[in-house]
Amino acid sequence: MQSEIAEVEKTLRVYFDGLYEGDTKKLGEAFHPYSHLYSVGPDGKPADLPREEWFRLVASRPSAKSKGDERRDRIVSIDFSGPTTAFAKVECQLPPRYFTDYLTLLKIDGRWQVIAKAFHFVTK
């Protein structure tokens, strides 16, 4: 089990790096092509963002790294329900937004990939 935890942590670190650097190639390593991001929109309704649409948003904005923003991300928890399914709660920031992400991961073709992200953020 220790090796599986390490492999999920590796995927999460690639996600954190890609998010901070604005690097969609790294994000593509961590997120499966079929992945979606979910949140509650400003209208109070569910928002569903496919991976490719999210990548366009990431590519269109300056990265936190390029702005010199402090990097603060952490893995809060990882839970396994079987040999090919995991769930991670993580925290990260893109100031002025501070995120809590709930990531569902699947082990596909021998590697862990995020298949769904549900998130909430606060603005400070």
GROMACS elastic network, one bead per residue, 0.5 to 0.9 nm:
[ bonds ]
;  ai    aj funct       b0    kb
    1     4     6  0.51291   500
    1     5     6  0.63318   500
    1     6     6  0.86954   500
    2     5     6  0.51407   500
    2     6     6  0.62479   500
    2     7     6  0.86870   500
    3     6     6  0.50218   500
    3     7     6  0.61802   500
    3     8     6  0.87362   500
    4     7     6  0.50011   500
    4     8     6  0.62381   500
    4     9     6  0.85000   500
    4    83     6  0.84684   500
    4   112     6  0.88444   500
    5     8     6  0.52191   500
    5     9     6  0.60880   500
    5    10     6  0.85538   500
    5    78     6  0.76297   500
    5    79     6  0.89706   500
    5    80     6  0.88953   500
    6    10     6  0.61057   500
    6    11     6  0.87816   500
    7    11     6  0.64579   500
    7    12     6  0.87405   500
    7   111     6  0.76433   500
    7   112     6  0.68886   500
    8    11     6  0.51307   500
    8    12     6  0.62696   500
    8    13     6  0.86857   500
    8    78     6  0.81586   500
    8    86     6  0.80671   500
    8    88     6  0.86288   500
    8   105     6  0.80957   500
    8   111     6  0.85470   500
    8   112     6  0.60089   500
    8   113     6  0.82015   500
    9    13     6  0.61254   500
    9    14     6  0.86630   500
    9    75     6  0.79707   500
    9    78     6  0.85631   500
   10    13     6  0.51226   500
   10    14     6  0.63636   500
   10    15     6  0.87076   500
   10   112     6  0.87864   500
   11    14     6  0.51675   500
   11    15     6  0.63198   500
   11    16     6  0.87875   500
   11    29     6  0.78634   500
   11    30     6  0.54570   500
   11    31     6  0.87593   500
   11   111     6  0.85896   500
   11   112     6  0.65129   500
   11   113     6  0.68439   500
   11   114     6  0.81795   500
   12    16     6  0.62051   500
   12    17     6  0.85964   500
   12    30     6  0.71322   500
   12    75     6  0.78577   500
   12    88     6  0.86435   500
   12    90     6  0.85074   500
   12   114     6  0.87290   500
   13    17     6  0.60795   500
   13    18     6  0.84806   500
   13    30     6  0.87865   500
   14    17     6  0.50659   500
   14    18     6  0.60286   500
   14    19     6  0.84837   500
   14    26     6  0.60807   500
   14    27     6  0.69452   500
   14    29     6  0.73652   500
   14    30     6  0.62097   500
   15    18     6  0.51437   500
   15    19     6  0.60480   500
   15    20     6  0.85526   500
   15    26     6  0.67611   500
   15    27     6  0.54676   500
   15    28     6  0.86211   500
   15    29     6  0.80123   500
   15    30     6  0.56189   500
   15    31     6  0.79264   500
   16    19     6  0.51646   500
   16    20     6  0.60885   500
   16    21     6  0.84370   500
   16    27     6  0.84280   500
   16    73     6  0.68685   500
   16    74     6  0.86301   500
   16    92     6  0.75267   500
   17    20     6  0.52694   500
   17    21     6  0.59229   500
   17    22     6  0.81391   500
   17    23     6  0.77356   500
   17    26     6  0.72616   500
   17    27     6  0.81522   500
   18    21     6  0.51834   500
   18    22     6  0.55213   500
   18    24     6  0.63341   500
   18    25     6  0.74443   500
   18    27     6  0.50784   500
   18    28     6  0.86085   500
   18    30     6  0.87014   500
   19    22     6  0.51312   500
   19    23     6  0.66036   500
   19    24     6  0.79978   500
   19    26     6  0.83251   500
   19    27     6  0.69859   500
   19    58     6  0.79692   500
   19    63     6  0.78169   500
   19    64     6  0.80867   500
   19    92     6  0.88407   500
   19    94     6  0.83671   500
   20    23     6  0.78225   500
   20    63     6  0.62731   500
   20    64     6  0.53301   500
   20    65     6  0.57783   500
   20    66     6  0.89114   500
   20    69     6  0.88318   500
   20    71     6  0.70926   500
   20    92     6  0.88930   500
   20    93     6  0.82694   500
   20    94     6  0.74160   500
   21    24     6  0.87724   500
   21    62     6  0.89171   500
   21    63     6  0.54230   500
   21    64     6  0.64028   500
   21    65     6  0.53274   500
   21    66     6  0.73930   500
   22    26     6  0.87208   500
   22    27     6  0.84686   500
   22    55     6  0.89667   500
   22    58     6  0.58475   500
   22    59     6  0.64457   500
   22    61     6  0.79205   500
   22    62     6  0.73103   500
   22    64     6  0.73098   500
   22    65     6  0.78461   500
   22    66     6  0.87740   500
   23    26     6  0.55396   500
   23    27     6  0.64140   500
   23    28     6  0.86889   500
   23    55     6  0.87997   500
   23    58     6  0.77912   500
   23    59     6  0.74828   500
   23    63     6  0.83079   500
   24    28     6  0.58357   500
   24    29     6  0.85423   500
   24    55     6  0.58970   500
   24    56     6  0.85891   500
   24    58     6  0.71474   500
   24    59     6  0.69987   500
   25    29     6  0.64805   500
   25    30     6  0.89923   500
   26    29     6  0.50741   500
   26    30     6  0.66314   500
   26    31     6  0.87583   500
   27    30     6  0.51710   500
   27    31     6  0.59609   500
   27    55     6  0.81187   500
   28    31     6  0.51431   500
   28    32     6  0.68778   500
   28    33     6  0.73735   500
   28    51     6  0.85318   500
   28    55     6  0.85793   500
   29    32     6  0.74459   500
   29   113     6  0.75628   500
   30   112     6  0.76614   500
   30   113     6  0.52407   500
   30   114     6  0.59940   500
   31    34     6  0.81412   500
   31    35     6  0.62091   500
   31    36     6  0.87778   500
   31    51     6  0.76494   500
   31   105     6  0.87006   500
   31   112     6  0.89672   500
   31   113     6  0.53386   500
   31   115     6  0.62470   500
   31   116     6  0.81927   500
   32    35     6  0.52323   500
   32    36     6  0.88502   500
   32    51     6  0.82065   500
   32   105     6  0.89997   500
   32   106     6  0.88451   500
   32   108     6  0.89254   500
   32   113     6  0.55405   500
   32   114     6  0.58183   500
   32   115     6  0.55323   500
   32   116     6  0.86495   500
   33    36     6  0.87250   500
   33    50     6  0.88788   500
   33    51     6  0.67492   500
   33    52     6  0.79984   500
   33   115     6  0.80943   500
   34    50     6  0.76227   500
   34    51     6  0.71385   500
   34   115     6  0.66780   500
   34   116     6  0.86705   500
   35    49     6  0.88733   500
   35    50     6  0.64194   500
   35    51     6  0.56261   500
   35    52     6  0.89517   500
   35   113     6  0.89716   500
   35   114     6  0.67688   500
   35   116     6  0.52876   500
   35   117     6  0.78137   500
   36    48     6  0.66208   500
   36    49     6  0.55124   500
   36    51     6  0.53878   500
   36    52     6  0.88698   500
   36    54     6  0.86302   500
   36   114     6  0.89956   500
   36   115     6  0.67592   500
   36   116     6  0.51768   500
   36   117     6  0.64375   500
   36   118     6  0.85823   500
   37    47     6  0.79993   500
   37    48     6  0.58305   500
   37    50     6  0.62916   500
   37    51     6  0.70241   500
   37    54     6  0.79622   500
   37   115     6  0.87899   500
   37   116     6  0.58734   500
   37   118     6  0.57795   500
   37   119     6  0.76034   500
   38    46     6  0.70243   500
   38    47     6  0.55210   500
   38    49     6  0.63068   500
   38    50     6  0.88640   500
   38   116     6  0.76311   500
   38   117     6  0.60279   500
   38   119     6  0.64258   500
   39    45     6  0.84634   500
   39    46     6  0.58691   500
   39    47     6  0.51924   500
   39    48     6  0.69542   500
   39    49     6  0.86006   500
   39   117     6  0.85154   500
   39   118     6  0.56666   500
   39   119     6  0.54645   500
   39   120     6  0.64391   500
   40    43     6  0.77854   500
   40    44     6  0.56745   500
   40    45     6  0.54765   500
   40    47     6  0.55273   500
   40    48     6  0.87806   500
   40   119     6  0.84034   500
   40   120     6  0.77718   500
   41    44     6  0.53053   500
   41    45     6  0.54442   500
   41    46     6  0.59285   500
   41    47     6  0.54918   500
   42    45     6  0.74315   500
   43    46     6  0.86081   500
   44    47     6  0.89452   500
   49    52     6  0.83217   500
   49    53     6  0.64129   500
   49    54     6  0.63909   500
   50    53     6  0.54834   500
   50    54     6  0.64098   500
   50    55     6  0.88198   500
   51    54     6  0.50853   500
   51    55     6  0.61675   500
   51    56     6  0.87958   500
   52    56     6  0.63826   500
   52    57     6  0.88347   500
   53    56     6  0.51906   500
   53    57     6  0.65658   500
   53    58     6  0.88525   500
   54    57     6  0.51194   500
   54    58     6  0.62548   500
   54    59     6  0.86653   500
   55    58     6  0.50088   500
   55    59     6  0.60723   500
   55    60     6  0.85286   500
   56    59     6  0.51717   500
   56    60     6  0.61503   500
   57    60     6  0.51785   500
   57    61     6  0.66868   500
   58    61     6  0.57572   500
   58    62     6  0.80787   500
   58    63     6  0.78198   500
   59    62     6  0.77612   500
   59    63     6  0.83672   500
   62    65     6  0.82615   500
   62    66     6  0.64406   500
   62    67     6  0.70011   500
   63    66     6  0.51783   500
   63    67     6  0.64632   500
   63    68     6  0.87366   500
   63    69     6  0.87530   500
   63    94     6  0.84148   500
   64    67     6  0.51902   500
   64    68     6  0.62665   500
   64    69     6  0.51856   500
   64    70     6  0.77526   500
   64    71     6  0.78480   500
   64    93     6  0.87137   500
   64    94     6  0.60745   500
   64    95     6  0.76805   500
   65    68     6  0.50666   500
   65    69     6  0.59367   500
   65    70     6  0.79048   500
   65    71     6  0.78505   500
   66    69     6  0.77131   500
   68    71     6  0.87292   500
   69    94     6  0.77131   500
   69    95     6  0.71517   500
   70    93     6  0.85673   500
   70    94     6  0.87221   500
   70    95     6  0.83954   500
   71    92     6  0.80268   500
   71    93     6  0.71896   500
   71    94     6  0.82607   500
   72    91     6  0.80546   500
   72    92     6  0.58921   500
   72    93     6  0.62540   500
   72    94     6  0.89179   500
   73    90     6  0.73894   500
   73    91     6  0.54268   500
   73    93     6  0.67186   500
   74    89     6  0.89315   500
   74    90     6  0.57419   500
   74    91     6  0.53679   500
   74    92     6  0.65779   500
   75    78     6  0.76578   500
   75    88     6  0.73868   500
   75    89     6  0.63820   500
   75    91     6  0.65711   500
   75    92     6  0.89182   500
   76    88     6  0.74302   500
   76    89     6  0.53517   500
   76    90     6  0.51557   500
   76    91     6  0.70614   500
   77    87     6  0.81145   500
   77    88     6  0.55329   500
   77    89     6  0.52584   500
   77    90     6  0.70500   500
   78    86     6  0.69131   500
   78    87     6  0.56535   500
   78    89     6  0.66172   500
   78    90     6  0.88457   500
   79    85     6  0.86590   500
   79    86     6  0.55455   500
   79    87     6  0.51373   500
   79    88     6  0.63674   500
   79    89     6  0.88877   500
   80    83     6  0.73559   500
   80    84     6  0.81809   500
   80    85     6  0.59760   500
   80    87     6  0.63878   500
   80    88     6  0.88732   500
   81    84     6  0.79737   500
   81    85     6  0.57660   500
   81    86     6  0.61524   500
   81    87     6  0.81480   500
   82    85     6  0.54286   500
   82    86     6  0.73710   500
   83    86     6  0.81906   500
   83   106     6  0.89489   500
   83   107     6  0.77064   500
   84   105     6  0.80434   500
   84   106     6  0.53545   500
   84   108     6  0.74392   500
   84   112     6  0.80483   500
   85   104     6  0.74682   500
   85   105     6  0.58234   500
   85   107     6  0.64442   500
   85   112     6  0.86259   500
   86   103     6  0.82901   500
   86   104     6  0.59973   500
   86   105     6  0.50461   500
   86   106     6  0.64293   500
   86   107     6  0.83055   500
   86   112     6  0.86348   500
   87   102     6  0.71440   500
   87   103     6  0.56522   500
   87   105     6  0.59791   500
   87   106     6  0.88361   500
   88   101     6  0.79936   500
   88   102     6  0.58270   500
   88   103     6  0.50834   500
   88   104     6  0.65630   500
   88   105     6  0.77541   500
   89   100     6  0.71525   500
   89   101     6  0.57290   500
   89   103     6  0.63170   500
   90    99     6  0.82242   500
   90   100     6  0.58833   500
   90   101     6  0.52647   500
   90   102     6  0.66172   500
   90   103     6  0.78026   500
   91    98     6  0.75983   500
   91    99     6  0.56110   500
   91   101     6  0.61814   500
   92    97     6  0.88391   500
   92    98     6  0.61872   500
   92    99     6  0.53171   500
   92   100     6  0.67284   500
   92   101     6  0.79621   500
   93    96     6  0.76691   500
   93    97     6  0.58812   500
   93    99     6  0.57222   500
   93   100     6  0.87235   500
   93   121     6  0.88095   500
   94    97     6  0.52003   500
   94    98     6  0.63030   500
   94    99     6  0.79544   500
   95    98     6  0.65369   500
   95   123     6  0.77535   500
   95   124     6  0.76602   500
   96   122     6  0.81545   500
   96   123     6  0.53424   500
   96   124     6  0.53404   500
   97   121     6  0.60694   500
   97   122     6  0.56252   500
   97   124     6  0.65651   500
   98   120     6  0.83490   500
   98   121     6  0.52227   500
   98   122     6  0.53743   500
   98   123     6  0.63650   500
   98   124     6  0.76772   500
   99   119     6  0.67516   500
   99   120     6  0.57234   500
   99   122     6  0.67445   500
  100   118     6  0.85690   500
  100   119     6  0.56929   500
  100   120     6  0.54762   500
  100   121     6  0.62597   500
  100   122     6  0.89404   500
  101   117     6  0.64842   500
  101   118     6  0.58513   500
  101   120     6  0.66516   500
  101   121     6  0.85721   500
  102   116     6  0.81596   500
  102   117     6  0.56548   500
  102   118     6  0.51571   500
  102   119     6  0.60786   500
  102   120     6  0.88753   500
  103   114     6  0.63074   500
  103   115     6  0.76179   500
  103   116     6  0.58389   500
  103   118     6  0.65967   500
  103   119     6  0.84774   500
  104   113     6  0.83887   500
  104   114     6  0.57090   500
  104   115     6  0.58288   500
  104   116     6  0.52065   500
  104   117     6  0.64763   500
  104   118     6  0.86085   500
  105   112     6  0.61872   500
  105   113     6  0.52608   500
  105   115     6  0.55515   500
  105   116     6  0.72060   500
  106   111     6  0.80342   500
  106   112     6  0.55653   500
  106   113     6  0.55508   500
  106   114     6  0.64844   500
  106   115     6  0.65622   500
  107   110     6  0.59496   500
  107   111     6  0.50938   500
  107   113     6  0.62819   500
  107   114     6  0.88831   500
  108   111     6  0.55143   500
  108   112     6  0.63415   500
  108   113     6  0.70624   500
  109   112     6  0.84351   500
  114   117     6  0.72597   500
